[in-house]
Amino acid sequence: MKPENIKYKVKIKDDNKLHKVMDIDFENKEITYEFEFKKGEYINAISYFEDIEELLQWTGFKDKEGNEIYIGDTLTHSGDIEGLLWVCEFDKFKNLICKGLNEESTTFSMGNGWYISGGAPFVKVIGNVYEEDLKQ
């Protein structure tokens, strides 16, 4: 993945939302992120590394609707098969997998050949395990 394609979301402690990361300052140990202070109005906010609960990287994949898939995203089947749920994570070998969250959902790798185009044609992002409420 090219450096310009590396994207992150951040969860700040005591905040139940994920925010788009604008900049990471390693020298000052700060992260700049978009903060929605009014509905639809954003400002750049800064937090220290010690205030970060989770930093989630974009996987390089998008779901059927074009939404970017991040580590920790909860996915469901985008077709007519109900009850399938997965969460994206890295395994111990740093391979990207979608782990089944219930009996009906088989764990699969996003690195399979048919994902070369960067799309995941049968999944839909419905939330993230680090946010309190899942989008339906």
C-alpha positions in Angstrom: 0.0 0.0 0.0 1.4 3.4 -0.9 2.0 5.9 2.0 -0.7 8.2 0.6 -3.2 5.4 0.9 -2.5 4.7 4.6 -5.5 6.0 6.6 -6.4 5.7 10.2 -9.3 6.2 12.6 -8.8 6.8 16.3 -10.9 6.2 19.4 -10.0 8.6 22.2 -10.5 7.4 25.8 -14.0 8.2 27.2 -15.4 8.9 23.7 -17.6 6.3 22.1 -16.9 7.5 18.5 -14.3 6.9 15.9 -12.6 9.9 14.3 -10.7 10.4 11.1 -7.0 10.9 11.7 -5.5 13.9 10.0 -2.0 13.8 11.3 0.3 11.8 13.7 3.1 13.8 15.3 5.6 11.3 16.7 8.0 14.0 18.0 5.3 15.6 20.2 3.4 12.4 20.7 0.1 14.0 19.5 -2.6 13.0 17.1 -4.8 15.4 15.1 -8.2 14.2 14.2 -11.6 15.4 12.9 -14.1 16.1 15.8 -17.7 16.8 15.1 -18.6 19.6 17.4 -22.1 20.2 15.8 -24.0 18.0 13.5 -22.1 18.1 10.2 -19.6 20.7 11.4 -16.0 19.5 12.1 -12.9 21.0 13.7 -9.4 19.5 14.1 -8.8 18.3 17.6 -5.5 17.3 19.2 -4.9 14.6 21.8 -1.8 13.1 23.3 -0.8 9.5 22.5 -1.7 8.6 26.2 -5.3 9.5 25.5 -5.7 7.1 22.6 -7.7 4.0 23.3 -7.4 2.5 19.8 -5.7 3.4 16.5 -7.4 1.6 13.6 -5.8 1.2 10.1 -7.7 1.1 6.8 -7.4 -2.4 5.3 -7.2 -1.1 1.7 -10.5 -2.7 1.0 -14.0 -1.3 0.5 -17.4 -3.0 1.0 -20.1 -3.4 -1.6 -21.3 0.2 -1.1 -17.8 1.7 -1.3 -17.3 2.2 2.4 -13.7 1.8 3.6 -13.1 -1.3 5.8 -11.0 -0.6 8.9 -9.6 -3.0 11.5 -12.3 -3.6 14.1 -15.2 -3.0 11.6 -18.2 -5.3 11.9 -19.4 -6.7 8.6 -22.5 -8.4 7.5 -23.5 -10.1 4.2 -24.8 -7.6 1.7 -27.1 -10.0 0.0 -30.1 -11.9 1.0 -28.3 -14.2 3.5 -29.2 -13.0 7.0 -27.4 -13.6 10.3 -23.8 -13.6 9.0 -21.4 -11.4 11.1 -17.6 -10.9 10.9 -15.0 -8.5 12.4 -11.8 -7.5 10.6 -8.5 -8.1 12.4 -4.9 -9.2 11.8 -4.0 -12.7 12.7 -0.7 -13.6 14.5 1.1 -13.6 11.1 -0.2 -10.1 10.3 -2.6 -11.4 7.6 -6.0 -9.6 7.3 -8.8 -11.9 8.2 -12.6 -11.5 8.8 -13.4 -13.6 11.9 -16.8 -15.1 12.2 -18.8 -13.7 15.1 -21.4 -16.4 15.2 -21.8 -20.1 14.3 -23.1 -19.4 10.8 -20.1 -17.1 9.9 -17.0 -18.8 8.6 -13.7 -16.9 9.1 -12.1 -15.9 5.8 -9.0 -14.1 4.6 -9.4 -10.8 2.7 -6.2 -11.6 0.9 -7.8 -14.3 -1.3 -7.2 -13.8 -5.1 -10.7 -12.6 -5.8 -10.2 -9.5 -3.6 -7.3 -8.3 -5.7 -9.4 -5.4 -7.0 -9.6 -4.0 -3.4 -13.3 -4.7 -3.1 -15.3 -7.0 -0.9 -18.4 -7.5 -3.1 -20.5 -9.4 -0.6 -20.0 -7.6 2.7 -21.4 -4.4 4.2 -19.9 -2.4 7.1 -22.4 -2.0 9.9 -20.3 -0.7 12.7 -17.1 -1.1 14.6 -16.3 -3.1 17.8 -14.9 0.1 19.3 -18.1 2.1 18.9 -21.0 1.5 21.3 -23.8 1.5 18.7 -23.7 -0.5 15.4 -25.1 1.2 12.3 -28.0 -0.8 10.8 
